[in-house]
Every structure is written in C-alpha cells, then in structure tokens.
Amino acid sequence: MQISPSILSADFANLEAELGRISNADWAHVDVMDAHFVPNLTLGLPVVEALLAVSPIPIDAHLMIEDPDRWAPAYAEAGCQSVTFHVEAAREPRELARTLRAAGARASMALKPGTAFAPYEDLLPDLDMVLVMTVEPGFGGQSFMADQMPKVRQVREAVRRHGGEIWIQVDGGVSADTIEQCAEAGADVFVAGSAVYGAEDAAVAVDELRALALTHRH
C-alpha cells in the first residue's frame, strides 16, 4: 500500500521544502498539465528535473498532456521512476509503454472517469501500473467520484487474470474518508493532495492514510 502525495496541493514557491515534508511517503506525485489535454497549466520538464535533483523519494510523473508519444520519454530519461501517460492522448500506447520501460521508468496508463478500461486490457503485459482517475483531471481539490470503484475492481480482476506485478493507482479526492473504499476495490497506490498538504503535519497524514489503506486492503 503506497502513498503518493500530489505536489499540486503544495506551496509551489518552496517545492524542495514541501518534498521534505513528505519524505516518509513512497512517491512524490507530480502533475504535468499542458492547458491542451486538460484546461490547466502546471509545470514541465525543467521543473521536474529540478525536483528530481532534490527529492528524497522517487518521482511519479502524471502527464496530462497531448502527444505523450513525443514528450513522455524525456521524463523517463530525466530520471522519473514512474511515468504515467493518458491512454486517450497516446497514438501508440503499447509502443510508448515499452519506450518508457526501456528508458528505466515504470510505465503507467491513466484513464479519465469517462474512459472504459476494457478496450485497453490487452495493454497490461506492457504496463507496470494503471491509474484510475477518481476526478476529472485538471484541477486539485475536487470531490472524489465513488462511481469509479467498479472500474478499479475491473482492473484488479484483469490484473489477476493476466498475472504480473501491476499496481493500481487512484488519483483525485483521496482522503481519510475515501481511501478505505479505494483499497477495498483493489487499489494499492493512492495519490492524495490536499489530504496531505492541507494537514498540519504532512508526514503524519501520510502515515495515517497508509494505515487506513492497509486495514482495508482487498
């Protein structure tokens, strides 16, 4: 059960210190948005490279961008240990996943709330993680969409059928109130933004979320 706090909810003027606040987490989740695939603009490769140089934990890059086939490999080459592309934006998702793996990163496919998983199940052998979005991607602080839990269960069942070590990540509105149902549905990597960075002590919040997930693991 892994916790990946989203720095989208952190203080962007003090990112090195903000990464230090979550040094007990498993990953730092970095949202890259291009104002095309999603209606928001966050940060890009130069900032991610700077974060990689100072982060005490591995970086989980979530690319909410158009043309990930072209842009995603650079994040793996820069040293991101996990790189997630949106399957809705990828032209050749299987080839892209293989390229990310060849560059040394875990390859992950993300699904927006309106995107069905079934058409992409055959990509599982080339993936290390599937991200089921539990909000519409683009902005932090949105409400958790419980109606995505059947999709998490569907992915978990498919992973069981296919075998292999494939993680299932949920991202959006994950908090102490919602993490239990995510864990019960089969998720094992949890992205939490405001639930961690809005807490008085971010590290304590990380430990509490992990403990809740472990108690309710599928």
Summary of the structure (lengths in Angstrom):
residues: 218
radius of gyration: 15.7
end to end distance: 10.5
largest distance: 45.0
contacts: 765
relative contact order: 0.16
helix: 43%
strand: 20%
